[in-house]
């Protein structure tokens, strides 16, 4: 995956899953809006997109129970 037209690979990749979370892989930092670091504990994390996770910002699978729907590509 590339960040632009150069040959340097992206430090992290973010993949939106159909009706599910955003999966982040690679070298990344998670921070609060105030700039405080959130411990990701691993190099791959799933972030909630449905807004219902009890583990926000991480996905806990609640999207399946609430019938969350979202695509994988930008619409518009």
N, C-alpha and C positions, 0 to 999 in steps of 0.2 A: 504494500500500500504506500502511496506517495502523498506528500503534503503539497507538492507543486510539480512543476515540470523538471525539477532536478532529479538526480539519481539517488538522493539521500532518502532512506526509508523514514516513515513517520515514527516518532518516539512512542506513540500510542495509537491504537485503532479503536474506534467506537462503532459497534454494530447494533442497529436497532432490529430487534426480533419481532416478527409478525405477532401482534397481540400480546407482546411480552416486554421484557426489560431491555435496557441498553447494556450491552456487554462491552466492557472496556478491558483491553489487553495491552500490556507493555509497560513503559516507564511513564507513570502519571502521578499526580498529586491530587487528592481530594481535599477541598477546603470549604469551610462555612462561608456565608456571605460576609462575615466579619474577618475572614482571612485565617481562621484557626484551622489547623490541619485535622482531618478526619482519618483515623487509622484504618486503612483498607485491609491490612494483614496479609495481602497476597497480590500477585501480579495480574490477576484477572478478577474482575468484580462484575456483578450484575446490579445495575441501578434501576430503581423503581420508576416506571412511567405512569402507572395507574393512580398513584397518590394514596393508595390504601394500605401499603405495607406497614407492619408494626416495627420494622427494622430500618425505616428511612434513614439515609437515602438508599439503602440497599433493598433489593427485591427479596421478598419472602414467599413468592408464589401466589399471593392473594389475587393477582390479576386473573387467574383462572376461575376463582370462586365468584368474582364480581363481573365476569363476562366482559373484561376490558377489551376494546378493539382499537387497534392502531396499525397502520401500515409500516412498511420498511423503507419507503421512498418519500421524498418531499412532494407534497401535492400543492398545486397552485400555479 
